[in-house]
Amino acid sequence: MNNASRNPRPTPQWLAFILVLGLLAPVVGFEARAATVGVVNINTASAVELELLPGVGPQRAAAIIAARKTRGGFTRPEDLLEVEGIGAVMLERMRPYVALKGGTTARRAEPAARSKK
């Protein structure tokens, strides 16, 4: 048995690495995205509005719009499974924010203000 397997405590170098990684995460784009509030009508939404859906960025938004044009619209949320890059797990994350009729009401939720003590 080697020494590393007997001492499970992290070394100071690892602790420093983890600290730096945590401090740099927001700078390099690993910060948590703000939560979405409201719904996105996938039949009328723009690419920017589609990006409010969890897991949807510019490429996936373009793919949704292309599929929408090809099919003439979506009749049920499950139709999104035909879009490249959207699987069952992603659909379930998106489902609470997907609408087929009405307007898009989705927006990014503002983070809660921190109280000063």
C-alpha positions in Angstrom: 0.0 0.0 0.0 1.5 3.3 -1.0 1.5 6.5 1.2 -1.1 8.3 -0.9 -3.8 5.7 -0.3 -3.3 5.8 3.5 -3.5 9.6 3.7 -6.8 10.8 2.2 -6.4 14.4 3.3 -5.8 16.8 0.4 -2.4 18.5 0.2 -2.0 22.2 0.4 -1.3 22.3 -3.3 -4.6 20.7 -4.1 -6.4 23.0 -1.7 -4.8 26.0 -3.4 -5.8 24.6 -6.9 -9.4 24.1 -5.8 -9.5 27.6 -4.4 -8.1 29.2 -7.6 -10.5 27.1 -9.7 -13.4 28.3 -7.7 -12.3 32.0 -8.0 -11.8 31.7 -11.7 -15.0 29.8 -12.5 -17.1 32.9 -13.0 -14.4 34.6 -15.1 -14.2 31.7 -17.6 -17.9 31.2 -17.8 -18.7 28.4 -15.4 -21.0 30.4 -13.2 -24.5 29.2 -12.7 -27.0 30.6 -15.1 -29.9 32.5 -13.7 -33.1 30.6 -13.4 -35.8 31.0 -16.0 -39.2 32.3 -15.0 -42.2 32.0 -17.3 -42.7 30.0 -20.6 -41.3 30.0 -24.1 -43.7 29.4 -27.0 -41.6 27.2 -29.1 -43.8 27.9 -32.2 -43.2 31.6 -32.2 -40.1 32.3 -30.1 -37.0 34.0 -31.5 -33.6 32.4 -31.1 -32.9 34.7 -28.2 -36.1 33.7 -26.5 -35.4 29.9 -27.1 -32.1 30.4 -25.4 -34.0 31.0 -22.2 -34.8 27.3 -22.1 -32.5 25.1 -20.0 -29.7 23.6 -22.1 -30.5 25.7 -25.2 -27.7 27.9 -26.7 -27.4 29.6 -30.1 -26.8 26.3 -32.1 -29.7 24.4 -30.5 -32.0 27.4 -30.8 -31.2 27.5 -34.5 -31.9 23.8 -34.8 -35.3 24.3 -33.1 -36.2 27.1 -35.5 -35.1 25.0 -38.5 -37.2 22.0 -37.3 -40.2 24.4 -36.7 -40.0 25.7 -40.2 -39.6 22.2 -41.7 -42.6 20.7 -39.7 -44.8 23.8 -39.9 -44.7 24.1 -36.1 -44.8 21.8 -33.0 -48.0 20.2 -31.8 -46.7 18.7 -28.6 -43.5 19.2 -26.5 -42.3 15.7 -27.4 -41.9 16.9 -31.0 -38.7 18.6 -29.7 -37.1 15.1 -29.5 -36.8 15.3 -33.3 -34.4 18.2 -32.9 -30.7 17.2 -33.0 -29.2 17.5 -29.6 -32.4 17.2 -27.6 -33.0 13.9 -25.8 -35.4 12.7 -23.2 -33.4 14.1 -20.3 -33.1 17.6 -21.8 -36.8 17.6 -22.8 -37.8 16.9 -19.2 -35.6 19.8 -18.0 -37.2 22.0 -20.6 -40.8 20.8 -20.3 -41.9 23.2 -17.5 -40.9 26.2 -19.6 -42.3 25.0 -23.0 -45.6 26.4 -24.3 -47.2 25.7 -27.7 -49.8 28.5 -27.7 -49.9 32.0 -26.4 -47.0 34.4 -25.9 -43.5 33.9 -24.6 -43.4 35.2 -21.0 -40.0 33.8 -20.0 -37.2 35.9 -18.6 -34.1 35.4 -16.5 -35.0 35.6 -12.8 -33.0 38.3 -11.0 -30.8 36.9 -8.2 -32.1 37.6 -4.7 -30.5 40.6 -3.2 -28.1 39.9 -0.3 -28.9 41.7 2.9 -26.2 43.7 4.5 -25.6 43.0 8.1 
